[in-house]
Amino acid sequence: MSISNAMQTGVSGLLANAAAIGNISDNIANSNTAGYRRTFAQMVTSTSEGAQGSASNSVYAVSTLDMSEGAEIFGTGSATDMAVRGDGFFVVSKVPNDPNVANYALTRAGSFRPDANGDLRNAAGFYLAGFPYGSDGTLGAVDANSFADLRTVNVDTGLSPGAPTSAVSLAGNLPSQEAGVTTPGDPFASSAEFFSPLGEAGRLQFLWQPTSTENTWDLTFEDSAGNAYGSVTVEFNDSGANAGSPSLYSGVTSTATAPAAFSFDVATGIATLTIDNGVAPQVLTVVTGAPNTFGGMTQFSGDYTSIDVIADGSASGNLQRTEIDENGNIFGLFDNGKREALFSIPLSHVSNAVGMEVANGNTFRTTRASGAALLSTAGTDGLGTISTGVLESSNVEIAQELTDLIRVQRAYSSNAKIITTVDEMLDETTRLKR
């Protein structure tokens, strides 16, 4: 190796160790950055051969991401802060609902909070992307091989439209001693709440009037104002295996004014009511119990028990809060008691994570070396699960970085010493002529 080659080798050592110092500086500066992945310099030999066959072993630094080292999880108390426990990245965009899939990036920084529009945005200003659930509660067909179907996750859904009631079922006991007396008493009344297609609450009333005939009752269906839809006579079994259950429905009478309507199926014990509450009247069924069964109303001696009412449908409601499960599904909890799926947050993965390019805002972008990004549900395909109310810290170990800092500084000084020594040798050579 010539003296000039020695000089060049020393310079390469200075440059390589300066790059290593830069990586260490970045790591120390980001030691408290959520989701940060440290970088370190690997020294690589660069050999060149001169005209006389002499070789020069220079060195250069290759920066590498440390994706294998885990990081601690710490609590924040915010329901929309998230951390990935295991492999995988959140998909984010700088602009909400960015139509250009090339602008999407990956990150481990899950410090997401709703902005003024309800879009989840992290501290670096990137918006979380996910798949929106449809009104039917399903995701439908989504493309997991690209970002084209992703939308910015929004937790300000406002009002839940509710659902109209279509079926009501009644279950309870009528006191048998009240029927069959000369002067029957007042009817036993109960009611059921139902919801219109607009989410408005209404009530139906049921009047059970004992008659002077044993085990026989007249059942009347009314609206909340006392307007009758219709009535039916119910007879109960008084002996045998079916004692106490309905035995016969008869005397069906409709008193509803069109477009309201009333009908009753005596074979099933199901009433059909048409409610005049819109251009298209609402139709719902009321189940009182099929003959010779005990699933609905019964008649036994004793006290009258409050009728249990089971009805579908719900009122419109306002969003109270959200919750996220470990598979990345975001649910909205509304003040009408409904729990609706809003978004599914997928995790992205690449075949070679260390091949990704580090970008601004603690994000990563795919390269040819990393491979294309694919999407999967958290907890599947070897990916980690999502925890909420927590954040992932950086995987920087300060003690290790400070130790590396001393080691690299020593190496830098040694390479500087090579240059000063070669300089002295060159100076000595030029003096030979004097």
PyMOL commands that set and color helices and strands:
alter all, ss='L'
color gray80, all
select helices_A, chain A and resi 3-29+101-103+176-178+353-355+398-431
alter helices_A, ss='H'
color red, helices_A
select strands_A, chain A and resi 39-49+55-65+73-75+82-85+90-93+105-107+113-114+120-121+127-132+151-152+159-160+167-175+188-195+201-210+216-223+228-236+246-254+261-265+270-275+282-287+297-300+308-311+317-324+329-334+339-344+346-349+357-359+363-365+374-377+385-388+390-392
alter strands_A, ss='S'
color yellow, strands_A
deselect
rebuild
show_as cartoon
